[in-house]
Amino acid sequence: MDKESINYIIRYFSNLMTHDEKLALQHQMYIVKSTDNKAIKDMMKEKGWISNDPQILNLLKNSYEEFQINVAKRMMNETPEKVFFNNCPKCGKLARTPYAKQCRYCKHSWRAE
């Protein structure tokens, strides 16, 4: 599975993520946002936005990219009927969103089709 498809699945079908996966994603987001500021990082830890739960941290232990791949694969294996790709009928590339009606690559529009 390519990176574009993985990002698409996680962005538009995050409702299919487990509770722990959502917490790991939140943890990663806040770690990235607070890397340069110890005071902000400490405040985020205090509020529970940055996790210290070993189960959550284990999901991210190898890399964030591997976490994304594992989540996307799990979602595709467990709920393939709920994940759909909106591909351009002309060039076949992945549209920007599941409901887009114009290709960002070839500019083909399928609104009237």
C-alpha positions in Angstrom: 0.0 0.0 0.0 1.4 3.4 -1.0 1.8 6.3 1.4 -0.9 8.4 -0.3 -3.5 5.5 0.3 -2.3 5.1 3.9 -2.7 8.8 4.7 -6.1 8.8 2.9 -7.4 5.9 5.0 -6.2 7.3 8.3 -7.5 10.8 7.5 -11.0 10.0 6.1 -11.7 6.7 8.0 -10.3 7.5 11.4 -13.7 6.5 12.9 -12.6 2.9 12.2 -9.5 3.2 14.4 -9.4 1.6 17.9 -9.4 3.7 21.0 -5.7 2.9 21.6 -4.8 3.8 18.0 -6.6 7.2 18.4 -4.6 7.8 21.6 -1.4 6.9 19.8 -2.2 9.2 17.0 -3.0 12.0 19.4 0.2 11.3 21.3 2.3 11.5 18.1 0.6 14.8 17.1 1.3 16.5 20.4 4.9 15.2 20.6 5.6 16.7 17.2 3.9 20.0 18.2 5.9 20.3 21.4 9.4 19.2 20.4 10.9 22.7 20.8 9.2 23.7 24.0 9.7 21.8 27.3 7.1 23.9 29.1 4.4 23.0 26.5 5.5 19.4 26.5 5.2 19.2 30.3 1.8 20.8 30.2 0.6 18.4 27.5 1.8 15.4 29.6 0.0 16.8 32.7 -3.2 17.1 30.7 -2.8 13.6 29.4 -2.4 14.6 25.8 1.0 13.0 25.6 0.7 9.5 26.9 3.0 7.5 29.2 0.9 4.4 28.8 3.2 1.5 27.7 0.4 0.0 25.6 0.0 3.3 23.6 3.7 3.9 23.3 4.2 0.3 22.1 2.1 1.0 19.0 4.6 3.7 18.1 7.8 1.9 19.2 9.3 1.3 15.8 8.2 4.4 13.9 5.2 6.6 13.2 5.3 5.4 9.6 5.1 1.8 10.6 2.2 2.7 13.0 0.3 4.2 10.0 0.9 1.2 7.8 -0.3 -1.2 10.6 -3.4 0.8 11.3 -4.3 1.1 7.6 -3.7 -2.6 7.0 -5.8 -3.5 10.0 -8.7 -1.3 8.9 -8.6 -2.7 5.4 -8.5 -6.3 6.7 -11.2 -5.9 9.4 -13.6 -3.5 7.6 -12.9 -3.5 3.8 -16.6 -2.7 3.1 -16.3 0.6 5.0 -13.2 1.9 3.4 -13.6 3.1 -0.2 -11.2 4.8 -2.5 -12.5 7.6 -4.8 -10.4 7.2 -7.9 -10.6 9.4 -11.0 -12.5 7.6 -13.7 -10.2 9.1 -16.3 -6.7 8.7 -15.0 -7.4 6.3 -12.1 -5.5 8.3 -9.5 -6.8 8.8 -5.9 -9.0 11.9 -5.5 -8.3 14.3 -2.7 -11.3 13.2 -0.6 -13.8 10.3 -0.7 -16.4 12.7 -2.1 -14.3 14.8 -4.5 -15.7 15.1 -8.0 -12.7 16.6 -9.7 -9.2 15.1 -10.1 -6.4 17.0 -8.7 -4.0 15.4 -11.2 -5.7 15.5 -14.6 -8.5 18.0 -13.6 -11.2 15.7 -15.0 -14.6 16.4 -13.5 -17.2 13.7 -12.9 -19.9 15.9 -11.3 -22.3 15.4 -14.2 -21.6 11.7 -14.8 
